[in-house]
Amino acid sequence: MGKLITSLLVLIGSIVKFSAATFFAIGANLGLNGALANVIGGIIGIVLFTYLGSFIQSYFAEHFPKYFGRKFTPTNRMLVKVKQRFGLGGI
């Protein structure tokens, strides 16, 4: 039962941060079950953040604009001007 809970923690951790969960699975000595949980969690994380990433980003930008809104700094403005003038090769 303990290895099952640890494998589920590896799966959930892998969804969020793949490399950290890898070290956790190795440290917990889970063997093949930990490796499978790590790989499956990584795949779920990739699919989740690829297809739902823009929705998550717009949700946080809308509800917490102070922290996640667009910030135009002088560097960002300069990069926009360079891109408009010289294209992507100019950056």
Contacts in CASP RR format, 6 or more apart in sequence:
PFRMAT RR
TARGET T0000
AUTHOR 0000-0000-0000
METHOD contacts of the structure
MODEL  1
MGKLITSLLVLIGSIVKFSAATFFAIGANLGLNGALANVIGGIIGIVLFT
YLGSFIQSYFAEHFPKYFGRKFTPTNRMLVKVKQRFGLGGI
3 30 0 8 1.000
3 33 0 8 1.000
6 28 0 8 1.000
6 30 0 8 1.000
6 34 0 8 1.000
7 30 0 8 1.000
7 33 0 8 1.000
7 34 0 8 1.000
7 37 0 8 1.000
8 37 0 8 1.000
9 24 0 8 1.000
10 21 0 8 1.000
10 24 0 8 1.000
10 25 0 8 1.000
10 28 0 8 1.000
10 30 0 8 1.000
10 34 0 8 1.000
10 37 0 8 1.000
10 38 0 8 1.000
11 21 0 8 1.000
11 37 0 8 1.000
11 38 0 8 1.000
11 40 0 8 1.000
11 41 0 8 1.000
11 44 0 8 1.000
12 41 0 8 1.000
13 20 0 8 1.000
13 21 0 8 1.000
13 24 0 8 1.000
13 41 0 8 1.000
14 21 0 8 1.000
14 22 0 8 1.000
14 37 0 8 1.000
14 38 0 8 1.000
14 39 0 8 1.000
14 40 0 8 1.000
14 41 0 8 1.000
14 42 0 8 1.000
14 44 0 8 1.000
14 45 0 8 1.000
15 41 0 8 1.000
15 42 0 8 1.000
15 44 0 8 1.000
15 45 0 8 1.000
15 48 0 8 1.000
16 45 0 8 1.000
18 38 0 8 1.000
18 41 0 8 1.000
18 42 0 8 1.000
18 45 0 8 1.000
21 38 0 8 1.000
21 41 0 8 1.000
21 42 0 8 1.000
22 38 0 8 1.000
25 31 0 8 1.000
25 34 0 8 1.000
25 35 0 8 1.000
25 37 0 8 1.000
25 38 0 8 1.000
28 34 0 8 1.000
30 37 0 8 1.000
49 56 0 8 1.000
57 68 0 8 1.000
60 67 0 8 1.000
60 68 0 8 1.000
61 68 0 8 1.000
61 69 0 8 1.000
61 70 0 8 1.000
79 91 0 8 1.000
82 90 0 8 1.000
82 91 0 8 1.000
83 90 0 8 1.000
83 91 0 8 1.000
END
